[in-house]
Amino acid sequence: MRIIEKNSYEEMSELCAGIIGAQVLMKPDCVLGLATGSSPIGTYACLAEQCAKGLLDFSQVQTVNLDEYCGLPGDNPQSYRYFMDTQLFNKINIEKENTHLPDGCAADMQAECLRYEKLVAGLGVDLQLLGIGHNGHIGFNEPAEDFPVIVHSVKLAESTIQANSRLFDRVEDVPTQAVTMGIGTIMKAKKILLIAGPDKAEIVERAMRGAVTPQVPASVLQLHPDVTVILSKA
């Protein structure tokens, strides 16, 4: 595991975008695993800027996102599909049919989980971008008794609902369930890149230096052969 400290969020974002950009340059038809939340916004802005300058070409790239809220259609401003479209996909030359997220509105959620697991496994993720929750979740894999293996639906922890409520008008509007890649799905990525701000210092310490336990889901990353963690010195 490589841990890199930068002086600011801007420097973190530039480095993260540089690593993702290098993956695209090395393998133009690569598969990128992407994340939502506040941490990668700066990274996506840097990637969009590089694409606009002609430095990166996403025309052959495919993407798979970690998760999606249940019950929110893709045109809902709070959905992760809408987030990805507005923060990245609409700003780069990627084919929209090559951008994949779970369907949080599927009539048969179990079938949707199996479909998405098969899709991700079939594509094979070259580089997976992750954030980390204050309780150690990656994707929406909350602290639990064991590590979920495949894509599954999950009831969100109260701490996650409260943390995400800043993006909604009322905490009551935050969905209580989501579809997420499992820990096993995430760990199959060839490379993993995690970015975390200074407010995550305590949980990053537990996840990267503590015991490997499903009570801190991100701790499983200690077992992956190729993980880069980008942190703020703060």
C-alpha positions in Angstrom: 0.0 0.0 0.0 1.3 3.4 -1.0 0.3 6.4 1.1 0.9 9.8 -0.5 0.4 13.1 1.4 -0.4 16.3 -0.4 -0.6 19.9 1.0 -4.1 20.7 -0.2 -7.3 19.3 -1.7 -6.3 20.8 -5.0 -3.0 19.0 -5.0 -4.8 15.8 -4.0 -7.2 16.1 -6.8 -4.5 16.8 -9.4 -2.5 13.8 -8.4 -5.6 11.6 -8.4 -6.5 12.8 -11.8 -3.0 12.2 -13.0 -3.1 8.6 -11.9 -6.4 8.0 -13.6 -5.2 9.9 -16.7 -2.1 7.7 -16.8 -4.3 4.6 -16.8 -6.3 6.0 -19.7 -3.1 6.8 -21.7 -1.6 3.4 -21.0 -4.8 1.5 -21.9 -7.2 3.7 -24.0 -10.0 1.1 -23.7 -9.6 0.6 -19.9 -12.4 0.1 -17.4 -12.6 2.7 -14.7 -14.4 2.1 -11.4 -15.8 5.4 -10.2 -17.1 6.9 -7.0 -19.4 9.7 -6.0 -19.4 12.1 -3.0 -17.4 15.2 -2.3 -13.9 13.8 -2.4 -13.7 13.0 -6.1 -15.3 16.3 -7.4 -12.0 18.0 -7.8 -10.5 15.0 -9.5 -13.4 14.9 -12.0 -12.9 18.6 -12.7 -9.2 18.0 -13.5 -10.0 15.1 -15.8 -12.6 17.2 -17.7 -10.1 20.0 -18.1 -7.5 17.6 -19.5 -10.0 16.2 -21.9 -11.0 19.7 -23.1 -7.4 20.4 -23.8 -7.0 17.3 -25.8 -4.7 15.6 -23.4 -7.0 12.7 -22.6 -9.3 10.7 -24.8 -12.2 8.8 -23.1 -13.8 7.6 -26.4 -12.9 4.0 -25.7 -13.2 4.0 -21.9 -15.9 2.2 -20.0 -16.9 3.0 -16.5 -18.7 1.2 -13.7 -19.9 3.1 -10.6 -19.8 1.7 -7.1 -23.4 2.3 -6.1 -26.7 4.0 -6.5 -29.6 5.0 -4.2 -32.7 2.9 -4.4 -35.8 4.7 -5.6 -34.2 7.6 -7.4 -34.4 7.7 -11.2 -31.3 8.9 -13.1 -32.8 12.3 -13.8 -33.2 13.0 -10.1 -30.6 15.6 -9.1 -29.8 13.5 -6.0 -29.2 10.3 -7.9 -25.6 9.2 -8.5 -26.3 8.9 -12.2 -27.2 12.6 -12.3 -24.0 13.3 -10.2 -21.8 11.5 -12.6 -23.4 13.0 -15.7 -23.1 16.6 -14.4 -19.7 16.2 -12.7 -17.9 14.2 -15.4 -19.6 12.3 -18.2 -21.2 15.4 -19.9 -17.8 17.1 -19.8 -15.7 14.5 -21.5 -15.9 12.5 -24.8 -17.1 9.3 -23.3 -19.9 7.3 -25.0 -22.9 7.4 -22.6 -23.7 3.7 -23.3 -20.2 2.9 -21.9 -21.0 4.4 -18.5 -22.6 1.9 -16.1 -24.4 2.3 -12.8 -26.8 0.0 -10.9 -30.5 0.6 -11.5 -31.8 1.8 -8.2 -35.4 1.7 -9.6 -35.3 -1.9 -10.8 -38.5 -3.8 -10.2 -36.5 -6.9 -9.2 -33.6 -5.7 -7.1 -32.1 -9.2 -6.6 -32.0 -9.7 -10.3 -30.5 -6.2 -10.8 -27.7 -7.0 -8.3 -26.9 -10.2 -10.2 -27.0 -8.4 -13.5 -24.6 -5.7 -12.3 -22.2 -8.1 -10.7 -22.0 -10.1 -13.9 -21.5 -6.8 -15.9 -18.6 -5.7 -13.6 -17.0 -9.1 -13.6 -17.3 -9.4 -17.3 -15.7 -6.0 -18.0 -12.9 -6.3 -15.4 -12.0 -3.1 -13.6 -8.5 -1.8 -14.3 -8.6 1.0 -11.7 -11.2 1.5 -9.0 -11.5 5.0 -7.4 -12.8 5.0 -3.8 -13.7 7.4 -1.1 -14.2 6.4 2.5 -17.1 7.1 4.9 -16.6 8.3 8.5 -17.6 4.8 9.6 -15.2 3.2 7.2 -17.6 2.2 4.5 -16.4 1.9 0.9 -19.2 2.0 -1.6 -22.2 1.5 0.6 -20.7 -1.5 2.4 -21.5 -0.5 6.0 -19.9 -2.0 9.1 -21.2 -5.5 9.4 -20.5 -9.0 10.8 -18.8 -10.1 7.5 -17.6 -8.7 4.2 -20.3 -8.8 1.5 -19.0 -10.6 -1.5 -21.1 -9.4 -4.5 -23.3 -6.6 -5.6 -26.2 -6.3 -3.1 -28.8 -4.0 -1.7 -28.2 -2.6 1.7 -29.9 -0.6 4.4 -27.9 2.5 5.0 -26.5 3.2 8.5 -27.9 6.2 10.3 -24.5 7.8 10.3 -24.4 7.6 6.5 -27.9 9.0 6.2 -26.9 11.9 8.4 -23.7 12.5 6.5 -25.5 12.5 3.2 -28.3 14.7 4.4 -26.3 17.8 3.6 -27.1 17.2 -0.1 -30.9 17.0 0.5 -33.4 19.6 1.6 -34.4 17.4 4.6 -32.8 14.4 6.3 -36.2 12.6 5.7 -35.5 12.9 2.0 -32.3 10.8 2.1 -33.0 7.3 0.7 -32.5 4.6 3.3 -31.4 1.9 0.9 -28.9 1.6 -1.9 -27.4 -0.9 -4.3 -23.6 -1.3 -4.0 -20.7 -3.3 -5.3 -19.7 -5.9 -2.7 -16.3 -5.9 -1.0 -15.4 -8.9 -3.2 -16.4 -7.0 -6.3 -14.2 -4.1 -5.3 -11.3 -6.2 -4.4 -11.2 -7.8 -7.9 -10.0 -4.5 -9.4 -6.4 -4.6 -10.6 -5.6 -1.3 -9.0 -7.4 0.7 -6.2 -7.0 4.4 -5.6 -8.5 5.9 -2.5 -8.8 9.7 -1.8 -9.7 11.1 1.6 -9.8 14.6 3.1 -8.6 15.7 6.6 -12.0 15.1 8.2 -11.4 11.4 7.6 -8.0 11.2 9.4 -9.3 9.0 12.3 -11.1 6.4 10.2 -8.2 6.3 7.6 -5.8 5.5 10.5 -8.1 2.7 11.7 -8.6 1.3 8.1 -5.0 1.4 7.0 -3.2 0.6 10.2 -5.7 -1.3 12.4 -7.1 -4.8 12.3 -8.7 -6.1 9.1 -12.4 -6.4 10.2 -15.8 -6.0 8.6 -16.6 -3.5 11.3 -14.3 -1.2 9.4 -15.0 -2.3 5.8 -12.2 -0.2 4.2 -9.6 -2.2 6.3 -9.9 -5.0 3.8 -7.9 -2.9 1.4 -4.8 -3.9 3.4 -5.1 -7.2 1.7 -5.1 -5.9 -1.9 -1.8 -6.0 -3.8 -2.0 -2.6 -5.4 -3.6 0.2 -3.4 -2.6 3.9 -3.5 -4.1 6.2 -0.8 -4.0 10.0 -1.3 -4.3 12.1 1.8 -4.1 15.7 2.9 -1.2 16.4 5.3 -3.8 18.1 7.5 
